[in-house]
Amino acid sequence: MSSVAKRYARAGVDAAFERAGEAAVDALATGLKGFLDSYDGSPELRELIANPVFKGERSGTLRAVLEKSGLRDEVFSLVLTLAGNDRMDEIHDVVREVEEIADEQMGRLRAVVQTVVELTDDQKSRLAQVLKKRLNREVVIEVQVEPSLMGGLVCRVGDMAFDSSLKRQLELIREQLQSSAH
């Protein structure tokens, strides 16, 4: 993660915290993630922000988009600052850093779960409960669909990994067969 992204994230978090404490930092992380989903899903919005031809219209159009989305002031301000300073290429890292800071302040862990198919809300909730019981902390689940796993799941929480994927099971069997053949 770049030092630029960390500085923008820290400035956004500090502004949110000064305004309304930990809850505002958590809302900043949630709002930024929502904006990022919209940004990633809209080639037109990305083109508007990235293309220097539209620099004059960028701020006004982006302001209108943000106002319609009902985002909190901190999200609004941080996104406009990034766009105004031609730093939208840092948005993914800024969002990740803000989420990490918010998770730390709220005493949460973030789990990245890779599966072959998208998990239902019920499955995510049950998995979060199992992880909470095992790790003694609230866990936020992020799902990534990864067809190469063939089945099962891989769950990463910080530097820990729980791998129950079919791909890994096959690798273990192959290793056992190779070691017993020698």
RONU-940389 format. One record per residue (C-alpha): chain; residue in one letter; x, y, z; residue number from 0. Coordinates in steps of 0.5 Angstrom, whole numbers, padded with zeros to 4 digits. Layout:
BEGIN
kette;rest;X;Y;Z;nr
A;a;X;Y;Z;NUM .
...
END
This chain:
BEGIN
kette;rest;X;Y;Z;nr
A;m;0000;0000;0000;0 .
A;s;0003;0007;-0002;1 .
A;s;0004;0012;0003;2 .
A;v;0000;0017;-0001;3 .
A;a;-0006;0012;0000;4 .
A;k;-0004;0012;0008;5 .
A;r;-0004;0019;0008;6 .
A;y;-0011;0020;0005;7 .
A;a;-0014;0015;0009;8 .
A;r;-0011;0017;0016;9 .
A;a;-0014;0024;0014;10 .
A;g;-0021;0022;0013;11 .
A;v;-0021;0018;0019;12 .
A;d;-0018;0023;0023;13 .
A;a;-0024;0028;0020;14 .
A;a;-0029;0023;0022;15 .
A;f;-0027;0021;0029;16 .
A;e;-0026;0029;0031;17 .
A;r;-0033;0030;0028;18 .
A;a;-0037;0024;0031;19 .
A;g;-0032;0019;0034;20 .
A;e;-0031;0011;0033;21 .
A;a;-0038;0010;0030;22 .
A;a;-0037;0016;0024;23 .
A;v;-0030;0012;0023;24 .
A;d;-0034;0006;0022;25 .
A;a;-0039;0009;0017;26 .
A;l;-0034;0012;0013;27 .
A;a;-0031;0005;0012;28 .
A;t;-0038;0003;0010;29 .
A;g;-0039;0009;0006;30 .
A;l;-0033;0009;0002;31 .
A;k;-0034;0001;0001;32 .
A;g;-0041;0003;-0002;33 .
A;f;-0038;0008;-0007;34 .
A;l;-0032;0004;-0009;35 .
A;d;-0037;-0001;-0011;36 .
A;s;-0041;0004;-0015;37 .
A;y;-0034;0007;-0018;38 .
A;d;-0032;0000;-0020;39 .
A;g;-0039;-0002;-0023;40 .
A;s;-0039;0004;-0027;41 .
A;p;-0034;0005;-0033;42 .
A;e;-0037;0012;-0035;43 .
A;l;-0036;0015;-0028;44 .
A;r;-0029;0012;-0028;45 .
A;e;-0028;0015;-0035;46 .
A;l;-0031;0022;-0032;47 .
A;i;-0026;0022;-0027;48 .
A;a;-0020;0019;-0030;49 .
A;n;-0020;0023;-0037;50 .
A;p;-0017;0030;-0037;51 .
A;v;-0022;0033;-0042;52 .
A;f;-0027;0033;-0037;53 .
A;k;-0023;0036;-0031;54 .
A;g;-0027;0042;-0031;55 .
A;e;-0034;0038;-0030;56 .
A;r;-0031;0033;-0026;57 .
A;s;-0032;0036;-0019;58 .
A;g;-0039;0038;-0021;59 .
A;t;-0041;0032;-0024;60 .
A;l;-0038;0028;-0018;61 .
A;r;-0041;0032;-0013;62 .
A;a;-0048;0031;-0016;63 .
A;v;-0047;0023;-0016;64 .
A;l;-0045;0023;-0009;65 .
A;e;-0051;0028;-0007;66 .
A;k;-0055;0023;-0010;67 .
A;s;-0052;0017;-0006;68 .
A;g;-0053;0020;0000;69 .
A;l;-0046;0019;0003;70 .
A;r;-0044;0022;0009;71 .
A;d;-0040;0028;0009;72 .
A;e;-0033;0025;0011;73 .
A;v;-0034;0020;0005;74 .
A;f;-0036;0026;0000;75 .
A;s;-0030;0030;0002;76 .
A;l;-0025;0025;0002;77 .
A;v;-0028;0022;-0005;78 .
A;l;-0028;0029;-0008;79 .
A;t;-0021;0031;-0005;80 .
A;l;-0018;0024;-0008;81 .
A;a;-0021;0026;-0015;82 .
A;g;-0019;0034;-0015;83 .
A;n;-0012;0032;-0013;84 .
A;d;-0012;0026;-0019;85 .
A;r;-0011;0021;-0014;86 .
A;m;-0017;0016;-0015;87 .
A;d;-0012;0011;-0017;88 .
A;e;-0011;0010;-0010;89 .
A;i;-0018;0009;-0008;90 .
A;h;-0018;0002;-0007;91 .
A;d;-0012;0002;-0002;92 .
A;v;-0015;0008;0001;93 .
A;v;-0021;0004;0002;94 .
A;r;-0017;-0002;0005;95 .
A;e;-0013;0002;0010;96 .
A;v;-0020;0006;0012;97 .
A;e;-0023;-0001;0013;98 .
A;e;-0017;-0003;0017;99 .
A;i;-0017;0003;0022;100 .
A;a;-0024;0002;0023;101 .
A;d;-0024;-0005;0024;102 .
A;e;-0018;-0004;0029;103 .
A;q;-0022;0001;0033;104 .
A;m;-0028;-0003;0033;105 .
A;g;-0024;-0009;0035;106 .
A;r;-0026;-0013;0029;107 .
A;l;-0022;-0018;0025;108 .
A;r;-0023;-0018;0017;109 .
A;a;-0024;-0025;0014;110 .
A;v;-0023;-0026;0006;111 .
A;v;-0026;-0032;0004;112 .
A;q;-0025;-0036;-0002;113 .
A;t;-0031;-0040;-0005;114 .
A;v;-0033;-0043;-0011;115 .
A;v;-0040;-0040;-0011;116 .
A;e;-0042;-0034;-0008;117 .
A;l;-0044;-0035;0000;118 .
A;t;-0051;-0034;0002;119 .
A;d;-0052;-0029;0008;120 .
A;d;-0054;-0034;0012;121 .
A;q;-0048;-0038;0010;122 .
A;k;-0044;-0032;0012;123 .
A;s;-0047;-0031;0018;124 .
A;r;-0046;-0038;0021;125 .
A;l;-0038;-0037;0018;126 .
A;a;-0038;-0031;0022;127 .
A;q;-0040;-0034;0028;128 .
A;v;-0036;-0040;0028;129 .
A;l;-0030;-0035;0027;130 .
A;k;-0032;-0031;0032;131 .
A;k;-0032;-0037;0037;132 .
A;r;-0026;-0039;0035;133 .
A;l;-0022;-0032;0035;134 .
A;n;-0026;-0029;0041;135 .
A;r;-0027;-0023;0036;136 .
A;e;-0032;-0020;0032;137 .
A;v;-0031;-0022;0025;138 .
A;v;-0033;-0019;0018;139 .
A;i;-0033;-0024;0012;140 .
A;e;-0031;-0022;0005;141 .
A;v;-0033;-0027;0000;142 .
A;q;-0029;-0028;-0007;143 .
A;v;-0031;-0033;-0012;144 .
A;e;-0025;-0037;-0014;145 .
A;p;-0027;-0043;-0019;146 .
A;s;-0020;-0046;-0019;147 .
A;l;-0022;-0048;-0012;148 .
A;m;-0026;-0054;-0014;149 .
A;g;-0030;-0054;-0008;150 .
A;g;-0029;-0052;0000;151 .
A;l;-0027;-0046;0002;152 .
A;v;-0020;-0042;0004;153 .
A;c;-0021;-0037;0010;154 .
A;r;-0016;-0032;0011;155 .
A;v;-0016;-0028;0018;156 .
A;g;-0010;-0024;0018;157 .
A;d;-0004;-0028;0018;158 .
A;m;-0008;-0035;0019;159 .
A;a;-0011;-0039;0014;160 .
A;f;-0016;-0044;0014;161 .
A;d;-0016;-0048;0007;162 .
A;s;-0021;-0054;0007;163 .
A;s;-0021;-0053;-0001;164 .
A;l;-0022;-0059;-0005;165 .
A;k;-0016;-0057;-0009;166 .
A;r;-0012;-0057;-0003;167 .
A;q;-0014;-0064;-0001;168 .
A;l;-0012;-0066;-0008;169 .
A;e;-0005;-0063;-0007;170 .
A;l;-0004;-0066;0000;171 .
A;i;-0006;-0073;-0003;172 .
A;r;-0001;-0072;-0009;173 .
A;e;0004;-0070;-0004;174 .
A;q;0003;-0077;0000;175 .
A;l;0003;-0081;-0006;176 .
A;q;0010;-0078;-0008;177 .
A;s;0013;-0079;-0001;178 .
A;s;0010;-0086;0000;179 .
A;a;0013;-0088;-0007;180 .
A;h;0020;-0086;-0005;181 .
END
